Structure formats: C-alpha cells, structure tokens
Amino acid sequence: MEQRLALPERVLMQIEKPARYIGNEVNMVRKNLSEVDVRIAMCFPDVYEIGMSYLGIQILYDMFNRREDVYCERVYSPWPDLDAIMRKEHIPLFSLETQTAISEFDWLAITIQYEMCYTNILQVIDLAGIPLLAKDRTKEHPIVIGGGPCTVNPEPMADFFDIFYIGEGETSYDALLDLYKQYKHSDMSREDFLRRASSIPGIYVPSMYEVSYQEDGTIEKVVPKYEDVPAKVKRQVVVDFENVSYPMKPVVPYIRATQDRVCLEIMRGCIRGCRFCQAGMIYRPTRQKNVEMLKKYARTMLDNTGYEEISLSSLSSSDYENLDVLLNYLITLRDTDHVNVSLPSLRIDAFSLDVMSKVQDIKKSSLTFASEAGTQRLRDVINKGITDENLLEGSRQAFLGGWDKVKLYFMLGLPTETDEDLYGIADLAERISEIYFDNVPKEKRNGRVMINASASYFVPKPFTPFQWAPMILPDEFTRRARYVKDSFRAQRNQKSLKFSYHDAGISILEGVLARGDRRLGAAILDVYEQGGIFDAWTEYFDMQRYENAFANHHVDIEFYTARKRPDDEVFPWEHLDVGVSRGFLLQEWHKAQEGKTTGNCRMQCSGCGSATYGGGVCFEAKN
C-alpha cells in the first residue's frame, strides 16, 4: 500500500528551511495516479536550492511528464538536520509532488553531477529503504538509474546502480520506459530486464560487464558477460537540437535557489577544445538553437514563471553565432519588462566593445576572465586559445566601459607547469591593473580597481587529453599556491590585487573518484557508513573518513592521482564511447607536451570522431 508521508508540523518546526520539503511550487506537475503506469522519482543528490538550479532536471522533468503514462516527481538530499530526524524516527525518503515514499516508485533516477556527491547518492538510496548494493535488489525494488556528467566514468559507483544512462536524456528513455512496462507487467526477472535494457543505445548496465586487473593494479580489460551485451556503450547525443523539447513552464521554488532565474539554453557543446575541459570534449558536437525560437522561449518562460532575470546557458556563450540578435531582443525586454540578463561563459577574445556596452546597459557586475594559466606558453599547452593581447585588450575595453572589478580564474598543477608560469599569474594581474590606471582618467575612477585572482587544483578528467596526466601532490600544490601569493605581494599595485586558492583535500578526492575503478565502491560505502554526507560542503567534509576508508580497503591515493599513465593503459571507462576517439585524445596529449595548439572546430575539423553523430558544427559548412 502506498505511503503518503507529509512531514508532521512538529518536524517542520525543528528544521531549517522547511519549504525545501513541502512541494506545491509554481508549475509543479500534478497527475491522477490512477492514470499513470510508471512513476519516476527524479533526484539531484544535494540540497534543494542546488538541485532546483540544475537545468538538466528541469528538462527531464518536463520530458517525462509529457508522457501520459509516466509521472515524474522530484526528490533532493535531506539537509543534515532533517536527515537526523528521519533516521531517528524511521521516516522514509519521500517525493515533493505527492509526498510518496520513494520505495513505492518504479524508478529512482539520480543525476550524478559531481564526484563529491557520491556519499549523498548513498544517503538517498538508504533513506529510501532500497538496498544499497544493486545485487541485493529484487523485482519489488525501484530500478536505480544514474545519468549526468559523471557517468562518463561511473565505475566507482557501479555497485550501487542498476543502470547508467550515458549521454543526453532526450534520445533513449522512451525505449527504456517501454521495455520497463513489459517487465513490470510480466514474469520477466530483474536480471532479464537489465540484460535486455543493455541493448538499448546509451544504456550501460554495469552488472553485465566483468573487469579484470593486471598485477600492477591497472585494468586488464572490461568485457561483457554475454554475447548480446554490447562491448562498447555509445554516448547518446541529440542531433536535431533545434526541435528537441524544452521546459516552457519550469518549476519555480518557494525559496531562493542558487540560480533563481529563467535559464535559456542557447547551445550545447563547445568548439574550443581546451585540453583540460571534460565538458568541452564529451558534449561534442557543438549544436545551436535557432534565434527566433529562443526569443519565443524567453518570452514564454518569463510569462510562465514571473522571473525578472534570464540567463543564457552554454559552455561558451560568445560562440553562439546569433548572440547579437538575441541580445538586442533581450534588451527590449529590459526596457518593457525590466528584465535583467546574465551572460556567463563569455570569452575575452569575443567580448567586443559592442557586446560589452549592451551587457553594461542591462546589469553591471564584476567581469570574469577564465585565463586558466599565467603565461602564453602554458595556455598553448592547454589549448586555451587566447593570448595576452586578448586578455589585456579585453580588460582595457572593460575598464573604458565602466567596470572596475575583474575576476581571474587559474589552475595550479597543469601539465608542464613551471615556477615561471606561476609568476606569470601575478604578472598578468599586475599588467591588467596597469591597463586601468593607464586608460581611465582619475576623474572617471569609481574607487579602486580590484583584480581578484583565484586558483584551483587541477584535476585530470576522463575523456580529455589530460586523462594520462598526473596530479601534483598536495604539498607541491601548497608550495605553488604560496609562491603565487608571495608574487602578488611583490607587485607594485599589490593593493589592487588579491589572490586566493582552493582547499587541496577535496580536489585530491575528486581526482581519485574521477579516474577511479570499481574497487573504490567498498571505500565509498565505508565513508558513508562512517557518517559521510554533503562532502562537497566544506563544513561537512571530513578527510579523515576517507583516509580511514582507503586504509581499510587498501586504496592507494597516489595510484589514482599522482601516477602518469602510459599511452597504452586501459582505463576503467574504456568500454564507454563518448564520440571523441582515444586516438584524437592521445594525439592532443602529445601535442600538449610539445606546446602545439589545435584550432577550434569552426576553423578546421580536427578529426575528433564526433562527426559520427551526423550533425552540429561538424556539418554546418557541408549542407
């Protein structure tokens, strides 16, 4: 019998932000349960405010609910205050829409956005009353399915999931739902369903594959258990991106979310080919939406939500070919409806004075330049595709346009990095500050110019040219960060410069989990059983839990992080195909070490392999 679990008022009074758990938001979907056949609990394994900001959930929520036979509801990780009460009082995890126990659903679909959310995934499965290990589940339990960026290497979490969906959700879910309905209403076993599901494009069933290891601990091979299970699972991509469904009525939260605005996806993929960037590789080929369609979407979504701000979503907004046309339209909305516009992901070399003036008229804030490296040599190694001249001229235009705050993002520990490259970070910040003083007259200065630089710990990711690269050790990261900080103090305009750097511990773990294999599953479970949840949050992260778990399960951190991989090493994700070929990635790895660059996809096709999808930028000039 279905459990309806609206939290008692006494519980709501004990917790922070009870609106996280009550549902009934604007545009929430309501359905007659007697008329649906498949119920999906769509989960983002983090706090409500983070999950509600994730566009992928809104897209899938809308897509699933367009099917009359499916009801998709939402669930997020309970914050530690409610988590403690639920465990003490044995309250099972429930959905927002109908307050139904998650154990009553057909699917628990979890977005795997970030490696440090892995313990939260176990929290959700556990609080739902579902066996943590996939091998212990029966036909009575929901199918636990994972999707999102981390599924390009889902192996550390393979023990906990029945299925991973590899790729963009708009392609293969209908086939999987139709197969599930056959399974649900027949005597088909769970094992049979999973085996048949593995033949659907993009559906990876980890229990259908066997992994063997060599004496040195590296992977020997990953092979399917049965002949009818594919040897490789190919990532699914929406080719007809212009006509794919999009949520015109996104759910509007009661409390302020991290991204509290209309989100307009203008493009998928990136033409640039930065060698450190996983998203830029796995979301190929670049595909754009028609600008007239985007205008219609913007107007409709603003009307349906009441939001007064709209954000353009893409990996590199300035590479959208009709950006000026779209901006002109959005500026008319500013004039008539007082709508603000957020323009993230703008490249400094495309940040023309014309575009800047338009942004300035809408909303003034500090500008962010993702320069990544302090010297031209190292930017060539990572194939960043921007020069010192681009950065300095862009800064000059920004200052003349009225800005006096600039944020610079860097990474420490990039392949081939030297102390000269580190000093270059401080030198670049100093030169940008000098541009301000040289170009903005005293009478037009609004206070002191501020150049805020921050550095993160470089983490090599799967399916990038740097998947072969080692991470630097934590002590070396600290040394380099302090060297940069000292270099900032030595600059003439030091009062206008600020440098900060990220914590090393979380980045090291991200490196372990990003390139890890199935042997990490037991350690992740150990961390969770020690009380680990919300590891992405500094106030709840405890490195000691991981050190204990790794010691208990003989996990060598440096094996996964500090070791340089030989060219022919078999990676844990070798049986997955994201469209970008191993040969291309290896070629880019070698070019990086030689300091050679590769042009962007609109300049020249680099033969990465994603043309096999048959669409996007690969075919723009061939129609």
C-alpha positions in Angstrom: 0.0 0.0 0.0 1.3 3.5 -1.0 2.7 5.5 1.9 1.8 9.2 2.0 4.4 11.0 4.1 3.8 14.7 4.5 6.1 15.8 7.3 4.3 16.5 10.6 4.3 20.1 11.7 6.4 19.3 14.7 9.2 18.1 12.4 8.9 21.1 10.0 9.3 23.4 13.1 12.6 21.7 14.0 14.4 22.1 10.7 16.0 24.8 8.7 14.0 25.9 5.6 11.0 23.6 5.7 10.0 24.9 2.3 12.6 22.5 0.9 10.3 19.6 1.5 6.7 20.6 1.0 6.4 20.8 -2.8 3.4 22.7 -4.3 5.6 25.2 -6.1 4.5 27.2 -9.1 4.4 25.0 -12.3 4.7 21.7 -10.3 3.2 18.9 -12.3 0.1 17.2 -10.9 -1.3 14.0 -12.3 -4.0 11.5 -11.5 -2.0 8.5 -10.1 -4.7 6.0 -11.4 -3.9 7.1 -14.9 -0.1 6.6 -14.9 1.8 3.3 -15.3 5.3 4.3 -14.5 6.4 6.6 -11.6 9.8 8.1 -11.6 11.5 9.8 -8.6 13.9 12.3 -10.2 16.7 13.0 -7.7 19.5 15.6 -7.5 21.7 14.4 -4.6 22.3 17.7 -3.0 20.3 20.3 -1.1 17.1 21.6 -2.7 18.5 25.0 -3.6 21.3 23.5 -5.6 19.1 20.8 -7.3 16.4 23.3 -8.3 19.1 25.3 -10.1 20.1 22.4 -12.4 18.7 22.7 -15.9 19.1 19.0 -16.7 16.5 18.1 -14.0 14.0 20.6 -15.4 14.5 19.3 -18.9 14.0 15.6 -17.9 11.1 16.5 -15.5 9.3 18.2 -18.4 10.2 15.5 -20.9 9.0 12.6 -18.7 5.8 14.3 -17.7 4.8 14.9 -21.3 4.1 11.1 -21.5 0.6 10.4 -20.2 1.7 7.0 -18.8 4.6 8.5 -16.7 4.6 10.7 -13.6 7.9 12.2 -12.8 8.3 13.6 -9.3 11.3 15.2 -7.5 13.4 14.4 -4.5 16.6 16.0 -3.1 19.0 15.1 -0.4 17.6 16.0 3.0 19.8 18.5 4.8 21.6 17.0 7.8 19.0 18.4 10.2 16.2 16.5 8.6 18.4 13.5 7.8 19.0 13.0 11.6 15.3 13.2 12.3 14.4 10.8 9.5 16.8 8.2 10.8 15.8 8.6 14.4 12.1 8.4 13.7 12.3 5.9 10.7 10.8 8.3 8.2 11.5 7.1 4.7 12.5 9.5 2.0 9.6 10.9 0.0 8.8 12.8 -3.1 7.9 16.5 -3.2 4.9 16.2 -5.5 2.8 13.6 -3.7 4.8 13.0 -0.5 5.0 9.3 -1.5 7.7 7.0 -0.2 10.5 6.6 -2.8 10.4 2.9 -2.3 6.9 2.9 -4.0 8.3 4.3 -7.2 9.3 2.3 -10.3 12.5 4.2 -10.9 14.8 6.3 -8.7 16.7 8.4 -11.3 19.7 10.2 -9.9 21.7 12.9 -11.6 25.4 12.4 -11.0 26.8 15.9 -11.4 29.9 15.9 -9.3 32.2 13.3 -7.7 31.9 14.7 -4.2 28.1 13.9 -4.2 28.7 10.1 -4.2 28.0 9.7 -0.5 24.8 11.8 -0.9 23.7 9.2 -3.5 24.1 6.5 -0.9 22.2 8.7 1.6 19.2 8.9 -0.9 19.2 5.2 -1.7 19.5 4.3 2.0 16.8 6.7 3.3 14.5 5.4 0.6 14.7 1.9 2.1 16.3 0.5 -1.1 19.2 -2.0 -0.7 22.4 -0.1 -1.3 24.0 -2.8 -3.4 22.3 -3.4 -6.8 22.9 -7.2 -6.4 20.7 -7.3 -3.4 17.6 -5.8 -5.1 14.6 -7.7 -6.3 11.7 -7.0 -8.6 10.0 -5.3 -5.6 12.6 -2.5 -5.6 12.8 0.5 -7.9 15.3 0.5 -10.7 18.1 2.8 -9.7 19.4 4.6 -12.7 22.1 7.3 -12.9 22.7 10.0 -15.5 24.7 13.2 -15.9 28.4 14.2 -16.5 30.0 11.7 -14.1 28.6 8.7 -16.0 31.5 9.1 -18.4 33.3 7.2 -15.7 30.6 5.7 -13.4 32.8 2.8 -12.3 33.4 3.9 -8.7 29.6 3.8 -8.2 29.0 0.7 -10.3 28.0 -1.5 -7.3 25.1 0.8 -6.4 23.3 1.4 -9.7 21.3 -0.9 -11.8 21.7 1.2 -14.9 23.6 4.2 -16.1 22.3 6.3 -18.9 25.2 7.5 -21.0 24.5 10.8 -22.8 21.7 13.3 -23.4 18.4 12.2 -21.9 16.2 13.2 -24.8 17.1 10.2 -27.0 16.7 6.7 -25.5 14.5 7.0 -22.5 11.3 6.2 -24.4 12.7 2.8 -25.5 13.7 2.1 -21.9 10.3 3.1 -20.5 8.5 0.9 -23.0 10.8 -2.1 -22.1 10.2 -1.4 -18.4 6.4 -1.5 -18.8 6.8 -5.0 -20.4 8.9 -6.1 -17.4 6.5 -4.6 -14.9 3.5 -6.4 -16.2 5.1 -9.8 -16.9 7.1 -12.5 -15.2 10.3 -11.2 -16.6 13.0 -11.2 -14.0 15.0 -8.2 -13.0 18.1 -9.9 -14.4 16.3 -10.4 -17.8 15.1 -6.8 -17.9 18.6 -5.5 -17.2 20.1 -7.7 -19.9 17.6 -6.6 -22.5 18.0 -3.0 -21.4 21.7 -3.2 -22.1 21.0 -3.5 -25.8 19.3 -0.1 -25.9 21.7 2.6 -27.2 23.3 4.5 -24.4 22.1 2.2 -21.6 25.0 0.8 -19.6 24.2 -2.0 -17.1 27.4 -2.4 -15.0 26.4 -5.9 -13.8 26.6 -7.1 -17.4 30.3 -6.5 -17.5 33.4 -8.1 -15.9 36.5 -6.3 -15.0 39.9 -8.0 -14.7 43.1 -6.4 -13.4 46.8 -6.8 -14.0 49.5 -7.4 -11.3 50.4 -3.7 -11.2 46.8 -2.8 -10.3 45.8 -1.4 -13.7 42.9 -2.6 -15.7 43.5 -5.6 -17.9 40.1 -5.5 -19.7 36.4 -4.8 -19.3 34.2 -7.3 -21.2 30.5 -8.1 -21.4 29.3 -11.3 -19.7 27.0 -12.2 -22.6 27.2 -12.1 -26.4 24.1 -10.0 -26.7 25.5 -7.3 -24.5 27.5 -4.6 -26.5 31.2 -4.4 -26.0 31.0 -0.6 -26.1 28.2 1.7 -24.9 28.0 4.8 -27.1 27.0 8.1 -25.6 23.7 9.4 -26.9 23.5 12.9 -28.4 20.5 14.9 -29.6 21.3 15.7 -33.3 18.1 17.7 -34.0 18.8 20.1 -31.2 16.6 22.9 -32.6 13.4 20.8 -32.2 14.1 19.0 -29.0 11.6 19.6 -26.2 12.3 22.3 -23.6 10.5 23.2 -20.4 8.3 26.2 -21.1 7.0 26.1 -17.5 10.0 25.3 -15.3 9.2 24.7 -11.6 9.7 27.9 -9.5 10.9 27.3 -6.0 9.4 28.9 -2.9 12.9 29.8 -1.6 15.8 31.4 -3.4 17.7 28.8 -5.4 21.4 29.2 -6.4 20.3 30.1 -9.9 17.0 31.9 -9.3 16.1 32.9 -12.9 14.9 31.7 -16.2 17.6 29.6 -17.9 17.7 29.7 -21.7 19.9 27.0 -23.2 21.3 28.5 -26.5 23.8 25.9 -27.4 25.3 22.5 -26.4 29.0 21.7 -26.8 32.0 23.9 -27.3 34.1 24.5 -30.4 37.3 25.4 -28.5 39.0 22.1 -27.5 40.6 23.1 -24.2 42.6 20.0 -23.2 41.6 20.1 -19.5 37.9 20.6 -20.1 35.8 17.4 -19.9 32.6 19.2 -20.8 34.2 20.6 -24.0 35.0 17.1 -25.1 32.0 15.0 -24.0 29.3 17.4 -25.2 30.6 17.4 -28.8 29.5 18.2 -31.5 28.5 21.8 -30.9 24.8 22.4 -31.7 22.9 25.7 -31.7 19.3 26.7 -31.3 17.5 28.9 -33.8 17.5 32.5 -32.5 13.8 33.1 -33.4 12.9 30.0 -31.3 15.0 31.3 -28.4 13.2 34.6 -28.5 9.8 32.8 -28.2 11.2 30.6 -25.4 12.4 33.6 -23.5 9.1 35.4 -23.7 7.1 32.3 -22.8 9.2 31.3 -19.9 9.3 34.7 -18.3 5.5 34.9 -18.6 5.1 31.4 -17.1 7.4 32.0 -14.1 7.3 35.6 -13.1 11.1 35.8 -13.0 12.7 39.1 -13.7 16.1 37.8 -14.8 17.2 35.5 -17.6 20.5 33.6 -18.0 21.9 32.2 -21.2 23.2 28.7 -20.8 26.1 27.2 -22.8 29.7 26.3 -22.4 30.8 29.4 -24.4 28.0 31.9 -25.0 30.1 34.2 -27.1 30.5 31.4 -29.7 26.7 31.4 -30.3 26.6 32.9 -33.8 23.4 35.0 -33.3 24.4 36.4 -29.9 24.0 40.0 -31.0 20.5 39.4 -32.4 19.4 37.6 -29.2 20.9 40.3 -27.0 19.1 43.0 -28.9 15.8 41.2 -28.3 16.5 40.7 -24.6 17.4 44.4 -24.2 13.8 45.2 -25.5 12.5 43.0 -22.7 14.6 45.0 -20.3 13.0 48.2 -21.5 9.4 46.9 -21.4 9.5 44.3 -18.6 12.6 45.4 -16.6 14.2 42.0 -17.1 17.9 41.6 -16.2 20.2 39.4 -18.3 23.0 37.2 -17.1 25.7 36.3 -19.6 28.0 33.7 -18.3 30.7 31.9 -20.2 31.8 34.8 -22.4 35.3 34.5 -23.8 37.6 37.5 -23.5 38.6 37.4 -27.2 34.9 37.6 -28.3 34.0 40.2 -25.7 33.7 43.1 -28.2 33.0 46.7 -27.1 29.6 46.5 -28.7 28.5 43.4 -26.7 30.0 44.8 -23.5 28.0 48.0 -23.8 24.8 46.0 -24.2 25.6 44.0 -21.1 26.5 47.1 -19.2 23.1 48.7 -20.0 21.4 45.7 -18.6 23.3 44.8 -15.4 26.7 45.9 -14.1 28.9 43.4 -12.1 32.4 42.3 -12.0 33.8 40.6 -15.1 35.2 37.1 -15.0 38.1 36.0 -17.3 38.9 32.3 -17.2 42.5 32.7 -18.2 43.5 29.3 -16.6 47.2 29.9 -17.0 49.5 32.8 -16.4 51.8 32.5 -19.4 51.2 32.2 -23.1 53.4 29.0 -23.2 51.1 27.2 -20.7 47.9 28.5 -22.4 49.2 26.9 -25.6 49.8 23.6 -23.7 46.2 23.5 -22.5 45.0 24.8 -25.9 43.1 27.7 -24.3 43.1 29.7 -27.5 43.6 33.2 -26.0 46.6 35.4 -25.9 48.0 38.0 -23.6 46.9 40.6 -26.1 43.3 39.3 -26.0 43.3 39.5 -22.2 44.8 42.9 -22.0 42.7 44.5 -24.7 39.6 42.9 -23.3 40.4 44.4 -19.9 41.0 47.8 -21.5 37.6 47.7 -23.2 36.0 46.6 -19.9 37.6 49.4 -17.9 36.6 52.0 -20.6 33.1 50.6 -20.4 32.9 51.4 -16.7 33.9 48.2 -15.0 36.5 48.4 -12.2 36.4 44.8 -10.9 37.9 41.8 -12.7 38.0 38.2 -11.6 40.7 35.9 -13.0 40.5 32.1 -12.7 43.6 29.9 -12.9 44.5 26.3 -12.3 47.7 25.1 -10.5 49.3 21.8 -11.4 48.7 21.8 -15.1 51.0 19.6 -17.1 54.4 21.1 -17.8 53.8 24.0 -15.3 56.9 25.8 -14.0 57.6 28.5 -11.5 57.8 30.9 -14.4 54.2 30.1 -15.3 53.3 30.6 -11.6 54.9 34.0 -11.5 53.0 34.8 -14.7 49.7 34.7 -12.8 50.8 37.6 -10.6 52.4 39.4 -13.6 49.2 39.2 -15.6 47.1 40.5 -12.7 49.6 43.4 -12.4 49.5 44.2 -16.1 45.7 44.3 -16.1 45.7 46.7 -13.1 48.2 48.9 -15.0 45.8 48.9 -18.0 43.2 50.5 -15.7 45.5 53.2 -14.4 46.8 54.0 -17.9 43.4 54.2 -19.6 40.9 55.5 -17.0 41.3 59.2 -16.0 41.3 59.9 -12.3 38.0 61.9 -12.5 36.3 58.8 -14.0 37.5 56.3 -11.5 34.9 54.9 -9.1 37.0 53.8 -6.2 40.0 51.4 -6.5 40.3 48.9 -9.3 40.3 45.3 -8.0 41.8 42.3 -9.7 40.7 39.2 -7.8 42.6 36.1 -8.9 41.8 32.6 -7.6 43.4 29.2 -8.3 42.0 25.7 -8.2 43.9 22.4 -8.0 44.0 20.9 -11.5 42.1 17.5 -11.6 42.6 15.4 -14.8 39.3 14.0 -16.0 38.3 11.0 -18.2 37.9 11.6 -21.9 40.2 14.6 -22.0 43.7 14.7 -23.5 44.9 15.1 -19.9 43.5 11.8 -18.7 47.0 10.5 -19.0 48.4 13.3 -16.8 49.5 13.0 -13.1 48.2 15.3 -10.5 50.7 17.1 -8.4 51.0 16.1 -4.7 49.2 18.2 -2.1 52.4 19.6 -0.6 53.5 20.7 -4.0 50.1 22.4 -4.7 50.5 24.3 -1.4 54.1 25.3 -2.3 52.9 26.6 -5.7 50.0 28.5 -4.2 52.2 30.2 -1.7 54.7 31.1 -4.4 51.9 32.8 -6.3 50.7 34.6 -3.2 54.2 35.9 -2.5 54.5 37.0 -6.1 51.3 39.0 -5.7 52.7 40.8 -2.7 55.7 41.8 -4.7 53.7 43.7 -7.3 53.7 47.5 -7.5 49.9 47.7 -7.5 49.5 45.0 -4.8 46.7 46.9 -3.0 44.6 46.4 -6.1 45.4 42.7 -6.4 44.1 39.8 -4.4 44.9 36.1 -4.7 43.2 33.1 -3.1 43.3 29.3 -3.6 41.1 26.3 -3.0 41.4 23.6 -0.5 43.6 20.7 -1.6 41.8 17.9 0.2 38.6 17.9 -1.8 40.5 18.2 -5.1 42.6 15.2 -4.3 39.5 13.1 -3.6 37.9 14.4 -6.8 41.0 13.2 -8.6 40.7 9.7 -7.0 37.0 9.4 -7.8 37.1 10.9 -11.3 39.6 8.3 -12.7 38.8 5.5 -10.2 37.5 2.0 -10.9 35.1 -0.4 -9.3 37.5 -1.2 -6.4 36.6 2.2 -4.9 33.0 1.2 -4.3 33.6 -0.5 -0.9 35.6 2.5 0.3 32.8 4.9 -0.7 30.3 2.8 1.2 32.7 2.8 4.2 32.8 6.6 4.2 29.0 6.8 4.1 28.7 4.3 7.0 31.1 6.5 9.0 28.6 9.3 8.6 29.9 11.0 5.4 27.3 13.1 3.6 27.4 16.5 1.9 31.2 16.0 1.2 31.0 18.9 -1.3 30.2 21.2 1.5 33.3 22.4 3.4 31.6 22.4 6.8 30.6 18.7 6.5 33.7 17.4 4.6 36.0 15.2 6.8 39.1 13.9 5.1 39.8 11.6 8.0 36.8 9.5 7.0 38.3 8.9 3.5 41.7 8.2 4.9 40.2 5.6 7.2 38.2 4.0 4.4 41.1 4.0 2.0 43.3 2.3 4.6 40.6 -0.2 5.4 40.3 -1.2 1.7 43.9 -0.8 0.6 43.3 2.1 -1.7 46.5 3.9 -2.7 45.5 7.5 -3.4 48.7 8.2 -5.4 47.9 5.3 -7.7 44.8 7.1 -8.9 46.2 10.7 -8.8 50.0 11.1 -9.0 50.8 8.4 -11.4 51.5 9.3 -15.1 49.6 6.8 -17.3 51.5 5.2 -20.2 49.9 5.7 -23.7 48.6 2.2 -23.9 47.0 1.9 -20.4 43.5 0.5 -20.4 41.3 3.0 -18.5 38.3 2.0 -16.3 36.0 3.7 -18.7 37.4 2.0 -21.8 34.1 0.3 -22.6 32.3 3.6 -23.0 32.4 5.6 -26.2 31.6 9.4 -25.9 32.2 10.1 -29.6 35.6 11.6 -29.2 38.1 8.9 -30.1 41.0 7.7 -28.0 43.4 8.3 -30.9 42.4 12.0 -31.0 42.8 12.4 -27.3 46.2 10.8 -27.3 47.3 13.0 -30.2 46.2 16.1 -28.3 48.1 14.8 -25.2 51.3 14.6 -27.2 50.7 18.0 -28.8 50.2 19.5 -25.3 53.6 18.2 -24.2 55.1 19.8 -27.3 53.2 23.1 -26.7 51.4 22.9 -30.0 47.8 24.2 -30.4 44.8 22.9 -32.3 42.3 25.2 -34.0 38.7 25.4 -33.0 36.0 23.4 -34.7 34.8 26.3 -36.9 38.4 27.0 -38.1 39.1 23.4 -39.1 37.9 19.9 -38.3 40.4 18.2 -36.1 39.0 14.7 -36.7 38.0 14.1 -33.1 35.4 11.5 -34.0 32.2 13.3 -33.1 31.2 13.7 -36.8 29.9 10.1 -36.5 26.8 11.6 -34.8 25.9 13.2 -38.1 25.1 16.8 -37.0 26.1 20.0 -35.4 29.2 22.0 -36.2 30.7 19.0 -38.0 28.2 19.5 -40.8 27.5 23.3 -40.7 29.5 24.1 -43.8 28.6 20.9 -45.6 24.9 21.3 -46.1 
